């Protein structure tokens, strides 16, 4: 992922106290991590659904996929 850093972003980050700056960075990392988890979960559901379409007996009931 490419992160675009502008002069305005640097100015805002420089005005924050160090602890607050760390909190902003950690919050951003947690948000990214949660987005990645959601994306991976969706991808696995799509993979399982595709495999189920090809071989319905392989995964049993489709309702169990919603429990992932």
mmCIF file of the N, C-alpha and C atoms, coordinates in Angstrom:
data_MODEL
# 
_entry.id   MODEL 
# 
loop_
_atom_site.group_PDB 
_atom_site.id 
_atom_site.type_symbol 
_atom_site.label_atom_id 
_atom_site.label_alt_id 
_atom_site.label_comp_id 
_atom_site.label_asym_id 
_atom_site.label_entity_id 
_atom_site.label_seq_id 
_atom_site.pdbx_PDB_ins_code 
_atom_site.Cartn_x 
_atom_site.Cartn_y 
_atom_site.Cartn_z 
_atom_site.occupancy 
_atom_site.B_iso_or_equiv 
_atom_site.pdbx_formal_charge 
_atom_site.auth_seq_id 
_atom_site.auth_comp_id 
_atom_site.auth_asym_id 
_atom_site.auth_atom_id 
_atom_site.pdbx_PDB_model_num 
ATOM 1   N N  . UNK A 1 1  ? 0.840   -1.177  0.000  1.00 0.00 ? 1  UNK A N  1 
ATOM 2   C CA . UNK A 1 1  ? 0.000   0.000   0.000  1.00 0.00 ? 1  UNK A CA 1 
ATOM 3   C C  . UNK A 1 1  ? 0.886   1.241   0.000  1.00 0.00 ? 1  UNK A C  1 
ATOM 4   N N  . UNK A 1 2  ? 0.530   2.195   -0.815 1.00 0.00 ? 2  UNK A N  1 
ATOM 5   C CA . UNK A 1 2  ? 1.297   3.435   -0.903 1.00 0.00 ? 2  UNK A CA 1 
ATOM 6   C C  . UNK A 1 2  ? 0.609   4.487   -0.055 1.00 0.00 ? 2  UNK A C  1 
ATOM 7   N N  . UNK A 1 3  ? 1.354   5.124   0.801  1.00 0.00 ? 3  UNK A N  1 
ATOM 8   C CA . UNK A 1 3  ? 0.807   6.179   1.648  1.00 0.00 ? 3  UNK A CA 1 
ATOM 9   C C  . UNK A 1 3  ? 1.347   7.507   1.157  1.00 0.00 ? 3  UNK A C  1 
ATOM 10  N N  . UNK A 1 4  ? 0.456   8.413   0.807  1.00 0.00 ? 4  UNK A N  1 
ATOM 11  C CA . UNK A 1 4  ? 0.858   9.730   0.326  1.00 0.00 ? 4  UNK A CA 1 
ATOM 12  C C  . UNK A 1 4  ? 0.956   10.663  1.521  1.00 0.00 ? 4  UNK A C  1 
ATOM 13  N N  . UNK A 1 5  ? 2.121   11.216  1.719  1.00 0.00 ? 5  UNK A N  1 
ATOM 14  C CA . UNK A 1 5  ? 2.350   12.144  2.828  1.00 0.00 ? 5  UNK A CA 1 
ATOM 15  C C  . UNK A 1 5  ? 2.568   13.522  2.235  1.00 0.00 ? 5  UNK A C  1 
ATOM 16  N N  . UNK A 1 6  ? 1.729   14.447  2.633  1.00 0.00 ? 6  UNK A N  1 
ATOM 17  C CA . UNK A 1 6  ? 1.855   15.817  2.135  1.00 0.00 ? 6  UNK A CA 1 
ATOM 18  C C  . UNK A 1 6  ? 2.533   16.673  3.190  1.00 0.00 ? 6  UNK A C  1 
ATOM 19  N N  . UNK A 1 7  ? 2.910   17.879  2.796  1.00 0.00 ? 7  UNK A N  1 
ATOM 20  C CA . UNK A 1 7  ? 3.501   18.812  3.761  1.00 0.00 ? 7  UNK A CA 1 
ATOM 21  C C  . UNK A 1 7  ? 2.509   19.139  4.863  1.00 0.00 ? 7  UNK A C  1 
ATOM 22  N N  . UNK A 1 8  ? 1.227   19.209  4.516  1.00 0.00 ? 8  UNK A N  1 
ATOM 23  C CA . UNK A 1 8  ? 0.203   19.513  5.511  1.00 0.00 ? 8  UNK A CA 1 
ATOM 24  C C  . UNK A 1 8  ? 0.123   18.394  6.554  1.00 0.00 ? 8  UNK A C  1 
ATOM 25  N N  . UNK A 1 9  ? 0.214   17.148  6.118  1.00 0.00 ? 9  UNK A N  1 
ATOM 26  C CA . UNK A 1 9  ? 0.194   16.017  7.051  1.00 0.00 ? 9  UNK A CA 1 
ATOM 27  C C  . UNK A 1 9  ? 1.375   16.090  7.999  1.00 0.00 ? 9  UNK A C  1 
ATOM 28  N N  . UNK A 1 10 ? 2.544   16.397  7.470  1.00 0.00 ? 10 UNK A N  1 
ATOM 29  C CA . UNK A 1 10 ? 3.745   16.497  8.303  1.00 0.00 ? 10 UNK A CA 1 
ATOM 30  C C  . UNK A 1 10 ? 3.599   17.630  9.306  1.00 0.00 ? 10 UNK A C  1 
ATOM 31  N N  . UNK A 1 11 ? 3.034   18.758  8.881  1.00 0.00 ? 11 UNK A N  1 
ATOM 32  C CA . UNK A 1 11 ? 2.847   19.890  9.798  1.00 0.00 ? 11 UNK A CA 1 
ATOM 33  C C  . UNK A 1 11 ? 1.899   19.507  10.926 1.00 0.00 ? 11 UNK A C  1 
ATOM 34  N N  . UNK A 1 12 ? 0.809   18.815  10.602 1.00 0.00 ? 12 UNK A N  1 
ATOM 35  C CA . UNK A 1 12 ? -0.149  18.408  11.634 1.00 0.00 ? 12 UNK A CA 1 
ATOM 36  C C  . UNK A 1 12 ? 0.509   17.434  12.605 1.00 0.00 ? 12 UNK A C  1 
ATOM 37  N N  . UNK A 1 13 ? 1.247   16.469  12.094 1.00 0.00 ? 13 UNK A N  1 
ATOM 38  C CA . UNK A 1 13 ? 1.901   15.486  12.955 1.00 0.00 ? 13 UNK A CA 1 
ATOM 39  C C  . UNK A 1 13 ? 2.953   16.146  13.841 1.00 0.00 ? 13 UNK A C  1 
ATOM 40  N N  . UNK A 1 14 ? 3.634   17.155  13.330 1.00 0.00 ? 14 UNK A N  1 
ATOM 41  C CA . UNK A 1 14 ? 4.661   17.829  14.122 1.00 0.00 ? 14 UNK A CA 1 
ATOM 42  C C  . UNK A 1 14 ? 4.070   18.665  15.245 1.00 0.00 ? 14 UNK A C  1 
ATOM 43  N N  . UNK A 1 15 ? 2.804   19.087  15.120 1.00 0.00 ? 15 UNK A N  1 
ATOM 44  C CA . UNK A 1 15 ? 2.195   19.904  16.173 1.00 0.00 ? 15 UNK A CA 1 
ATOM 45  C C  . UNK A 1 15 ? 1.643   19.054  17.311 1.00 0.00 ? 15 UNK A C  1 
ATOM 46  N N  . UNK A 1 16 ? 1.480   17.750  17.093 1.00 0.00 ? 16 UNK A N  1 
ATOM 47  C CA . UNK A 1 16 ? 0.959   16.882  18.147 1.00 0.00 ? 16 UNK A CA 1 
ATOM 48  C C  . UNK A 1 16 ? 2.061   16.528  19.138 1.00 0.00 ? 16 UNK A C  1 
ATOM 49  N N  . UNK A 1 17 ? 1.697   16.417  20.421 1.00 0.00 ? 17 UNK A N  1 
ATOM 50  C CA . UNK A 1 17 ? 2.670   15.910  21.390 1.00 0.00 ? 17 UNK A CA 1 
ATOM 51  C C  . UNK A 1 17 ? 3.038   14.472  21.025 1.00 0.00 ? 17 UNK A C  1 
ATOM 52  N N  . UNK A 1 18 ? 4.231   14.014  21.406 1.00 0.00 ? 18 UNK A N  1 
ATOM 53  C CA . UNK A 1 18 ? 4.689   12.674  21.003 1.00 0.00 ? 18 UNK A CA 1 
ATOM 54  C C  . UNK A 1 18 ? 3.720   11.548  21.355 1.00 0.00 ? 18 UNK A C  1 
ATOM 55  N N  . UNK A 1 19 ? 3.147   11.580  22.555 1.00 0.00 ? 19 UNK A N  1 
ATOM 56  C CA . UNK A 1 19 ? 2.242   10.504  22.964 1.00 0.00 ? 19 UNK A CA 1 
ATOM 57  C C  . UNK A 1 19 ? 0.982   10.494  22.101 1.00 0.00 ? 19 UNK A C  1 
ATOM 58  N N  . UNK A 1 20 ? 0.455   11.678  21.831 1.00 0.00 ? 20 UNK A N  1 
ATOM 59  C CA . UNK A 1 20 ? -0.747  11.774  21.004 1.00 0.00 ? 20 UNK A CA 1 
ATOM 60  C C  . UNK A 1 20 ? -0.447  11.338  19.566 1.00 0.00 ? 20 UNK A C  1 
ATOM 61  N N  . UNK A 1 21 ? 0.747   11.651  19.093 1.00 0.00 ? 21 UNK A N  1 
ATOM 62  C CA . UNK A 1 21 ? 1.140   11.244  17.756 1.00 0.00 ? 21 UNK A CA 1 
ATOM 63  C C  . UNK A 1 21 ? 1.187   9.717   17.676 1.00 0.00 ? 21 UNK A C  1 
ATOM 64  N N  . UNK A 1 22 ? 1.696   9.074   18.735 1.00 0.00 ? 22 UNK A N  1 
ATOM 65  C CA . UNK A 1 22 ? 1.741   7.611   18.774 1.00 0.00 ? 22 UNK A CA 1 
ATOM 66  C C  . UNK A 1 22 ? 0.327   7.030   18.761 1.00 0.00 ? 22 UNK A C  1 
ATOM 67  N N  . UNK A 1 23 ? -0.597  7.670   19.508 1.00 0.00 ? 23 UNK A N  1 
ATOM 68  C CA . UNK A 1 23 ? -1.978  7.192   19.541 1.00 0.00 ? 23 UNK A CA 1 
ATOM 69  C C  . UNK A 1 23 ? -2.612  7.262   18.158 1.00 0.00 ? 23 UNK A C  1 
ATOM 70  N N  . UNK A 1 24 ? -2.339  8.332   17.429 1.00 0.00 ? 24 UNK A N  1 
ATOM 71  C CA . UNK A 1 24 ? -2.876  8.481   16.075 1.00 0.00 ? 24 UNK A CA 1 
ATOM 72  C C  . UNK A 1 24 ? -2.337  7.374   15.182 1.00 0.00 ? 24 UNK A C  1 
ATOM 73  N N  . UNK A 1 25 ? -1.047  7.077   15.294 1.00 0.00 ? 25 UNK A N  1 
ATOM 74  C CA . UNK A 1 25 ? -0.434  6.046   14.463 1.00 0.00 ? 25 UNK A CA 1 
ATOM 75  C C  . UNK A 1 25 ? -0.983  4.663   14.806 1.00 0.00 ? 25 UNK A C  1 
ATOM 76  N N  . UNK A 1 26 ? -1.143  4.377   16.105 1.00 0.00 ? 26 UNK A N  1 
ATOM 77  C CA . UNK A 1 26 ? -1.655  3.071   16.536 1.00 0.00 ? 26 UNK A CA 1 
ATOM 78  C C  . UNK A 1 26 ? -3.097  2.893   16.077 1.00 0.00 ? 26 UNK A C  1 
ATOM 79  N N  . UNK A 1 27 ? -3.914  3.943   16.203 1.00 0.00 ? 27 UNK A N  1 
ATOM 80  C CA . UNK A 1 27 ? -5.312  3.864   15.770 1.00 0.00 ? 27 UNK A CA 1 
ATOM 81  C C  . UNK A 1 27 ? -5.386  3.570   14.276 1.00 0.00 ? 27 UNK A C  1 
ATOM 82  N N  . UNK A 1 28 ? -4.521  4.186   13.508 1.00 0.00 ? 28 UNK A N  1 
ATOM 83  C CA . UNK A 1 28 ? -4.487  3.933   12.067 1.00 0.00 ? 28 UNK A CA 1 
ATOM 84  C C  . UNK A 1 28 ? -4.097  2.502   11.762 1.00 0.00 ? 28 UNK A C  1 
ATOM 85  N N  . UNK A 1 29 ? -3.124  1.968   12.511 1.00 0.00 ? 29 UNK A N  1 
ATOM 86  C CA . UNK A 1 29 ? -2.686  0.582   12.301 1.00 0.00 ? 29 UNK A CA 1 
ATOM 87  C C  . UNK A 1 29 ? -3.789  -0.411  12.657 1.00 0.00 ? 29 UNK A C  1 
ATOM 88  N N  . UNK A 1 30 ? -4.523  -0.143  13.747 1.00 0.00 ? 30 UNK A N  1 
ATOM 89  C CA . UNK A 1 30 ? -5.613  -1.034  14.140 1.00 0.00 ? 30 UNK A CA 1 
ATOM 90  C C  . UNK A 1 30 ? -6.716  -1.032  13.091 1.00 0.00 ? 30 UNK A C  1 
ATOM 91  N N  . UNK A 1 31 ? -7.022  0.139   12.563 1.00 0.00 ? 31 UNK A N  1 
ATOM 92  C CA . UNK A 1 31 ? -8.053  0.241   11.538 1.00 0.00 ? 31 UNK A CA 1 
ATOM 93  C C  . UNK A 1 31 ? -7.642  -0.558  10.299 1.00 0.00 ? 31 UNK A C  1 
ATOM 94  N N  . UNK A 1 32 ? -6.379  -0.416  9.897  1.00 0.00 ? 32 UNK A N  1 
ATOM 95  C CA . UNK A 1 32 ? -5.884  -1.164  8.737  1.00 0.00 ? 32 UNK A CA 1 
ATOM 96  C C  . UNK A 1 32 ? -5.956  -2.663  8.993  1.00 0.00 ? 32 UNK A C  1 
ATOM 97  N N  . UNK A 1 33 ? -5.530  -3.077  10.197 1.00 0.00 ? 33 UNK A N  1 
ATOM 98  C CA . UNK A 1 33 ? -5.538  -4.502  10.538 1.00 0.00 ? 33 UNK A CA 1 
ATOM 99  C C  . UNK A 1 33 ? -6.962  -5.058  10.493 1.00 0.00 ? 33 UNK A C  1 
ATOM 100 N N  . UNK A 1 34 ? -7.922  -4.298  11.029 1.00 0.00 ? 34 UNK A N  1 
ATOM 101 C CA . UNK A 1 34 ? -9.309  -4.757  11.015 1.00 0.00 ? 34 UNK A CA 1 
ATOM 102 C C  . UNK A 1 34 ? -9.857  -4.831  9.596  1.00 0.00 ? 34 UNK A C  1 
ATOM 103 N N  . UNK A 1 35 ? -9.487  -3.864  8.755  1.00 0.00 ? 35 UNK A N  1 
ATOM 104 C CA . UNK A 1 35 ? -9.924  -3.897  7.359  1.00 0.00 ? 35 UNK A CA 1 
ATOM 105 C C  . UNK A 1 35 ? -9.356  -5.122  6.647  1.00 0.00 ? 35 UNK A C  1 
ATOM 106 N N  . UNK A 1 36 ? -8.102  -5.438  6.922  1.00 0.00 ? 36 UNK A N  1 
ATOM 107 C CA . UNK A 1 36 ? -7.468  -6.606  6.299  1.00 0.00 ? 36 UNK A CA 1 
ATOM 108 C C  . UNK A 1 36 ? -8.156  -7.887  6.761  1.00 0.00 ? 36 UNK A C  1 
ATOM 109 N N  . UNK A 1 37 ? -8.475  -7.975  8.065  1.00 0.00 ? 37 UNK A N  1 
ATOM 110 C CA . UNK A 1 37 ? -9.168  -9.162  8.583  1.00 0.00 ? 37 UNK A CA 1 
ATOM 111 C C  . UNK A 1 37 ? -10.517 -9.346  7.897  1.00 0.00 ? 37 UNK A C  1 
ATOM 112 N N  . UNK A 1 38 ? -11.280 -8.252  7.770  1.00 0.00 ? 38 UNK A N  1 
ATOM 113 C CA . UNK A 1 38 ? -12.587 -8.334  7.125  1.00 0.00 ? 38 UNK A CA 1 
ATOM 114 C C  . UNK A 1 38 ? -12.447 -8.765  5.671  1.00 0.00 ? 38 UNK A C  1 
ATOM 115 N N  . UNK A 1 39 ? -11.458 -8.212  4.989  1.00 0.00 ? 39 UNK A N  1 
ATOM 116 C CA . UNK A 1 39 ? -11.243 -8.545  3.585  1.00 0.00 ? 39 UNK A CA 1 
ATOM 117 C C  . UNK A 1 39 ? -10.874 -10.024 3.429  1.00 0.00 ? 39 UNK A C  1 
ATOM 118 N N  . UNK A 1 40 ? -9.994  -10.514 4.312  1.00 0.00 ? 40 UNK A N  1 
ATOM 119 C CA . UNK A 1 40 ? -9.582  -11.917 4.242  1.00 0.00 ? 40 UNK A CA 1 
ATOM 120 C C  . UNK A 1 40 ? -10.762 -12.849 4.518  1.00 0.00 ? 40 UNK A C  1 
ATOM 121 N N  . UNK A 1 41 ? -11.595 -12.484 5.486  1.00 0.00 ? 41 UNK A N  1 
ATOM 122 C CA . UNK A 1 41 ? -12.766 -13.294 5.808  1.00 0.00 ? 41 UNK A CA 1 
ATOM 123 C C  . UNK A 1 41 ? -13.702 -13.373 4.599  1.00 0.00 ? 41 UNK A C  1 
ATOM 124 N N  . UNK A 1 42 ? -13.908 -12.246 3.939  1.00 0.00 ? 42 UNK A N  1 
ATOM 125 C CA . UNK A 1 42 ? -14.762 -12.215 2.758  1.00 0.00 ? 42 UNK A CA 1 
ATOM 126 C C  . UNK A 1 42 ? -14.167 -13.046 1.623  1.00 0.00 ? 42 UNK A C  1 
ATOM 127 N N  . UNK A 1 43 ? -12.863 -12.950 1.439  1.00 0.00 ? 43 UNK A N  1 
ATOM 128 C CA . UNK A 1 43 ? -12.200 -13.727 0.387  1.00 0.00 ? 43 UNK A CA 1 
ATOM 129 C C  . UNK A 1 43 ? -12.371 -15.220 0.639  1.00 0.00 ? 43 UNK A C  1 
ATOM 130 N N  . UNK A 1 44 ? -12.187 -15.659 1.902  1.00 0.00 ? 44 UNK A N  1 
ATOM 131 C CA . UNK A 1 44 ? -12.343 -17.086 2.205  1.00 0.00 ? 44 UNK A CA 1 
ATOM 132 C C  . UNK A 1 44 ? -13.771 -17.549 1.970  1.00 0.00 ? 44 UNK A C  1 
ATOM 133 N N  . UNK A 1 45 ? -14.752 -16.707 2.323  1.00 0.00 ? 45 UNK A N  1 
ATOM 134 C CA . UNK A 1 45 ? -16.148 -17.074 2.058  1.00 0.00 ? 45 UNK A CA 1 
ATOM 135 C C  . UNK A 1 45 ? -16.376 -17.244 0.563  1.00 0.00 ? 45 UNK A C  1 
ATOM 136 N N  . UNK A 1 46 ? -15.810 -16.337 -0.230 1.00 0.00 ? 46 UNK A N  1 
ATOM 137 C CA . UNK A 1 46 ? -15.968 -16.420 -1.680 1.00 0.00 ? 46 UNK A CA 1 
ATOM 138 C C  . UNK A 1 46 ? -15.320 -17.689 -2.226 1.00 0.00 ? 46 UNK A C  1 
ATOM 139 N N  . UNK A 1 47 ? -14.141 -18.031 -1.703 1.00 0.00 ? 47 UNK A N  1 
ATOM 140 C CA . UNK A 1 47 ? -13.446 -19.248 -2.148 1.00 0.00 ? 47 UNK A CA 1 
ATOM 141 C C  . UNK A 1 47 ? -14.277 -20.481 -1.822 1.00 0.00 ? 47 UNK A C  1 
ATOM 142 N N  . UNK A 1 48 ? -14.796 -20.545 -0.604 1.00 0.00 ? 48 UNK A N  1 
ATOM 143 C CA . UNK A 1 48 ? -15.593 -21.701 -0.188 1.00 0.00 ? 48 UNK A CA 1 
ATOM 144 C C  . UNK A 1 48 ? -16.872 -21.799 -1.014 1.00 0.00 ? 48 UNK A C  1 
ATOM 145 N N  . UNK A 1 49 ? -17.510 -20.649 -1.262 1.00 0.00 ? 49 UNK A N  1 
ATOM 146 C CA . UNK A 1 49 ? -18.718 -20.673 -2.088 1.00 0.00 ? 49 UNK A CA 1 
ATOM 147 C C  . UNK A 1 49 ? -18.416 -21.166 -3.502 1.00 0.00 ? 49 UNK A C  1 
ATOM 148 N N  . UNK A 1 50 ? -17.295 -20.733 -4.053 1.00 0.00 ? 50 UNK A N  1 
ATOM 149 C CA . UNK A 1 50 ? -16.911 -21.166 -5.407 1.00 0.00 ? 50 UNK A CA 1 
ATOM 150 C C  . UNK A 1 50 ? -16.645 -22.673 -5.427 1.00 0.00 ? 50 UNK A C  1 
ATOM 151 N N  . UNK A 1 51 ? -15.933 -23.163 -4.406 1.00 0.00 ? 51 UNK A N  1 
ATOM 152 C CA . UNK A 1 51 ? -15.666 -24.605 -4.333 1.00 0.00 ? 51 UNK A CA 1 
ATOM 153 C C  . UNK A 1 51 ? -16.960 -25.393 -4.152 1.00 0.00 ? 51 UNK A C  1 
ATOM 154 N N  . UNK A 1 52 ? -17.880 -24.833 -3.361 1.00 0.00 ? 52 UNK A N  1 
ATOM 155 C CA . UNK A 1 52 ? -19.164 -25.500 -3.138 1.00 0.00 ? 52 UNK A CA 1 
ATOM 156 C C  . UNK A 1 52 ? -19.970 -25.584 -4.439 1.00 0.00 ? 52 UNK A C  1 
ATOM 157 N N  . UNK A 1 53 ? -19.872 -24.549 -5.268 1.00 0.00 ? 53 UNK A N  1 
ATOM 158 C CA . UNK A 1 53 ? -20.582 -24.574 -6.550 1.00 0.00 ? 53 UNK A CA 1 
ATOM 159 C C  . UNK A 1 53 ? -20.046 -25.690 -7.441 1.00 0.00 ? 53 UNK A C  1 
ATOM 160 N N  . UNK A 1 54 ? -18.753 -25.920 -7.364 1.00 0.00 ? 54 UNK A N  1 
ATOM 161 C CA . UNK A 1 54 ? -18.142 -26.960 -8.203 1.00 0.00 ? 54 UNK A CA 1 
ATOM 162 C C  . UNK A 1 54 ? -18.406 -28.364 -7.663 1.00 0.00 ? 54 UNK A C  1 
ATOM 163 N N  . UNK A 1 55 ? -18.411 -28.499 -6.329 1.00 0.00 ? 55 UNK A N  1 
ATOM 164 C CA . UNK A 1 55 ? -18.596 -29.809 -5.710 1.00 0.00 ? 55 UNK A CA 1 
ATOM 165 C C  . UNK A 1 55 ? -19.453 -29.638 -4.455 1.00 0.00 ? 55 UNK A C  1 
ATOM 166 N N  . UNK A 1 56 ? -20.785 -29.693 -4.595 1.00 0.00 ? 56 UNK A N  1 
ATOM 167 C CA . UNK A 1 56 ? -21.688 -29.410 -3.467 1.00 0.00 ? 56 UNK A CA 1 
ATOM 168 C C  . UNK A 1 56 ? -21.480 -30.310 -2.250 1.00 0.00 ? 56 UNK A C  1 
ATOM 169 N N  . UNK A 1 57 ? -21.031 -31.535 -2.427 1.00 0.00 ? 57 UNK A N  1 
ATOM 170 C CA . UNK A 1 57 ? -20.868 -32.438 -1.296 1.00 0.00 ? 57 UNK A CA 1 
ATOM 171 C C  . UNK A 1 57 ? -19.610 -32.186 -0.488 1.00 0.00 ? 57 UNK A C  1 
ATOM 172 N N  . UNK A 1 58 ? -18.724 -31.358 -0.999 1.00 0.00 ? 58 UNK A N  1 
ATOM 173 C CA . UNK A 1 58 ? -17.423 -31.163 -0.365 1.00 0.00 ? 58 UNK A CA 1 
ATOM 174 C C  . UNK A 1 58 ? -17.525 -30.460 0.986  1.00 0.00 ? 58 UNK A C  1 
ATOM 175 N N  . UNK A 1 59 ? -18.380 -29.449 1.085  1.00 0.00 ? 59 UNK A N  1 
ATOM 176 C CA . UNK A 1 59 ? -18.462 -28.670 2.318  1.00 0.00 ? 59 UNK A CA 1 
ATOM 177 C C  . UNK A 1 59 ? -19.768 -28.847 3.078  1.00 0.00 ? 59 UNK A C  1 
ATOM 178 N N  . UNK A 1 60 ? -20.640 -29.721 2.616  1.00 0.00 ? 60 UNK A N  1 
ATOM 179 C CA . UNK A 1 60 ? -21.896 -29.935 3.323  1.00 0.00 ? 60 UNK A CA 1 
ATOM 180 C C  . UNK A 1 60 ? -22.834 -28.751 3.171  1.00 0.00 ? 60 UNK A C  1 
ATOM 181 N N  . UNK A 1 61 ? -23.474 -28.388 4.253  1.00 0.00 ? 61 UNK A N  1 
ATOM 182 C CA . UNK A 1 61 ? -24.466 -27.317 4.222  1.00 0.00 ? 61 UNK A CA 1 
ATOM 183 C C  . UNK A 1 61 ? -23.812 -25.960 4.014  1.00 0.00 ? 61 UNK A C  1 
ATOM 184 N N  . UNK A 1 62 ? -24.402 -25.160 3.134  1.00 0.00 ? 62 UNK A N  1 
ATOM 185 C CA . UNK A 1 62 ? -23.891 -23.807 2.912  1.00 0.00 ? 62 UNK A CA 1 
ATOM 186 C C  . UNK A 1 62 ? -24.143 -22.908 4.113  1.00 0.00 ? 62 UNK A C  1 
ATOM 187 N N  . UNK A 1 63 ? -25.143 -23.228 4.930  1.00 0.00 ? 63 UNK A N  1 
ATOM 188 C CA . UNK A 1 63 ? -25.449 -22.387 6.080  1.00 0.00 ? 63 UNK A CA 1 
ATOM 189 C C  . UNK A 1 63 ? -24.286 -22.343 7.065  1.00 0.00 ? 63 UNK A C  1 
ATOM 190 N N  . UNK A 1 64 ? -23.448 -23.372 7.078  1.00 0.00 ? 64 UNK A N  1 
ATOM 191 C CA . UNK A 1 64 ? -22.312 -23.383 8.003  1.00 0.00 ? 64 UNK A CA 1 
ATOM 192 C C  . UNK A 1 64 ? -21.250 -22.369 7.601  1.00 0.00 ? 64 UNK A C  1 
ATOM 193 N N  . UNK A 1 65 ? -21.257 -21.938 6.341  1.00 0.00 ? 65 UNK A N  1 
ATOM 194 C CA . UNK A 1 65 ? -20.278 -20.952 5.883  1.00 0.00 ? 65 UNK A CA 1 
ATOM 195 C C  . UNK A 1 65 ? -20.512 -19.614 6.572  1.00 0.00 ? 65 UNK A C  1 
ATOM 196 N N  . UNK A 1 66 ? -21.763 -19.303 6.878  1.00 0.00 ? 66 UNK A N  1 
ATOM 197 C CA . UNK A 1 66 ? -22.066 -18.029 7.529  1.00 0.00 ? 66 UNK A CA 1 
ATOM 198 C C  . UNK A 1 66 ? -21.494 -17.957 8.936  1.00 0.00 ? 66 UNK A C  1 
ATOM 199 N N  . UNK A 1 67 ? -21.110 -19.092 9.491  1.00 0.00 ? 67 UNK A N  1 
ATOM 200 C CA . UNK A 1 67 ? -20.545 -19.114 10.839 1.00 0.00 ? 67 UNK A CA 1 
ATOM 201 C C  . UNK A 1 67 ? -19.051 -18.852 10.849 1.00 0.00 ? 67 UNK A C  1 
ATOM 202 N N  . UNK A 1 68 ? -18.445 -18.643 9.700  1.00 0.00 ? 68 UNK A N  1 
ATOM 203 C CA . UNK A 1 68 ? -16.999 -18.377 9.642  1.00 0.00 ? 68 UNK A CA 1 
ATOM 204 C C  . UNK A 1 68 ? -16.655 -17.092 10.345 1.00 0.00 ? 68 UNK A C  1 
# 
